[in-house]
């Protein structure tokens, strides 16, 4: 009986290993994906600082949801901005008043799986946590949750 279990186990190992080898390329991401994700995040933050609405519009999904939670003594409040408002704010100058030497544009890809990614952007006065998705062959920002830096 014990020998039969060991024999079955030995047969299962190559099968399991083969499945892992075949599955690995399916979820692997290319350097092109990482590059496109980083480019979308940089279009978003650099476009904001430059007042370049075209870059911001290229980076965001038309139904973008950008949110922050404000903490007040009497409770929390969630404020939301959408793609149109973000693009309009950028057209009006966005963060162009931020001196160049103070502009932070650090992009860190936290995770990529298939056609979804999470990214952190460290900006001058805040941090953005972004969800990106590959839509019609392009990586775009779908959601942003942001928080201000302590002063």
Beta strands, then each sheet from edge to edge (+ up, - down):
strand 1: 60-72
strand 2: 75-82
strand 3: 106-113
strand 4: 116-122
strand 5: 126-135
strand 6: 138-148
sheet 1: 2+ 1- 6- 5+ 4- 3+
end
